[in-house]
Amino acid sequence: MQKKILDAISKNSRYSTEDLAAMLGTDGNVIEQEIKKMEEETVICGYPTLINWDKTENEKVTALIEVKVTPQRDMGFNKVAERIYKFDEVESVYLMSGGFDLTVIITGKSMKDVARFVSEKLSTLESVTSTATYFVMKKYKEYGIAMTGGKVEEERMLITP
């Protein structure tokens, strides 16, 4: 039941308890209890709204920052990641495999704001050894939802015998 609820609300968190119960063929009380339990266990951590800021008058810049760090003794990367995700600008922090340790995704009002965050806040942290910043030019799809206003069509070549 838990997986079915999570699958449904990951696509649309606005489903009512009644909608979910009807979709999953169960009672509304069961849905409420499962959701409450998942919230308490932090399986469900929040209900954010996906906004296409490009269609508003609010200017926002999104940047992906590759961060190399020195892990802290007895804490590994956790303490460093926690310190980074507490900054208001930070949207997401991920531990990565490969050539760098953390991916930090931030939003700012301008490229200058992002540069200021990196130079004044992120790179000054004791554990941070280097950063590489990439600016998002356009979002086509986020969290499985097309940001272009329409469905993302798969382009295929016509192959004839």
N, C-alpha and C positions, 0 to 999 in steps of 0.2 A: 504494500500500500504506500509506503514511504516513497519508493522510487516513482510510482505513478503520480503522486502529488507533486514531487519535485520536477518531474518532466513537464507537467502541465503548467506550473507556476513559473518555471524558468522561461517559458515563452510568453506568458501573460500573467503578471502578478495581480492583476485586477479582477481575476475570477473570484466570484463570491463563494462562500462555503456551499451554498445551494448548487451553484454551477458545478463545482468540483464533485460534489456528491452525485449529481446526476450523470456527469461524465464518467465517473469511476464506479457507478452502480453500488453506492453505499449510503450510509446515513450521514447527515450533516454533523452530528455529534462526533462521529468517528473522525471526520476530516478535521474538526476543530481540535480534538485531542491530539491528533498526529502532528498538526502544525504547531501547537503549543509546545509539545515535547521537542520538536526539531528546533524551535526557537530557543528553548532552554538549553539544549545541547550544542548550540551555535552551529547546527547543520544549516539552518537558515539564519543568515547574518544581517539581512536587511532587504529592503524592497526598492532599489533605486529605479529611477525613470530614465530611459534612454532618450536623449534630446539631440536633435540635429541642430547644433548651434549655428551652422552656416546659413540656416534659414531664419535667423533672428538678427536683430541689430546689435546684439552683444558680440563683441570681438573676443574670441578665445583662440589660443594657440596650444596645441597639444604636442608634447615632445616625449620621445622615448630616449632614456639615458642608460647606456651600458656603464656599469660601475664595477670596478675591481676593488676589492677590499682585503684587509688582513683580518681574518676571523679572530674573535676574542677568545681567550683561554677559557675553557670549560663551558662556553656559550655558543661556539661556532659562529654561524652567520646570524643567528636569531637576534642577538642584542643589537647588532648593527642595523639589521632590517627594521627592527622596532624603532630605533632612533630615527631612521629615515621616514618611515610611514607616519610618524607623528607630525610632520610638517604639513600645514594646511594645503599647500600646492600639490601634494602627492595624491594621485588617484589610485595607483597600484604599485606594489612591489612584489617581484617574483625572484626566487632563487633559481639560477640557471645552471645548465651544464655547458661546457665549451670554453670559449676564450675569455669570458668575463663571469663575474659572480652573481650580480643582481641586475635586473631590469627595473628601472624606475620610470613610471609614466606620470607626467605632471601636466597641469594646465596652467596657463598664465594669460594675462591680458595682451601680451605682445612677446615678440622674440627677445626683446630687451629684458622683460620680466623673467623669462626662462633663463637667460644668460646670467642675470643677477642671482637667481636661485642657485644655479650651479656653482658660480664663483664665490658667493658669500655664505651659502648654507651647506651645500652638499660636499663640495671639494675641501672644505675646511674641517670636516669631521676627521678625527684622528685615524680612524680605520680605513678611510677611503684613500686608495693609492692612485687611481686614475678614473677618468670619465670620458665618454664619447656621447655626444648629443645629436639626435636626429629629430628633425621637425616633421610632423605629419602635414602633408600638403592637402590631402583630401581623404575623407573617410567614405569608403564604398559600402562596407558592411561591418557591423559591430554587434557582438553578442548574437550572431546568427540572423540579424535583421538588416535588410538592405537600407542604406541611408540615402539612396538616390531618388526616392519617391516612388519607385516602381519595383517590380520583381527583377532580380538579377537573372538574366537569361544566360544559359550556357551556350557559348558560341561553338558551333560544330561545322566542320567542312563537309560539303556534299561529296561523297565518293561514289562514282559510277563505275560499273564494270567495263 
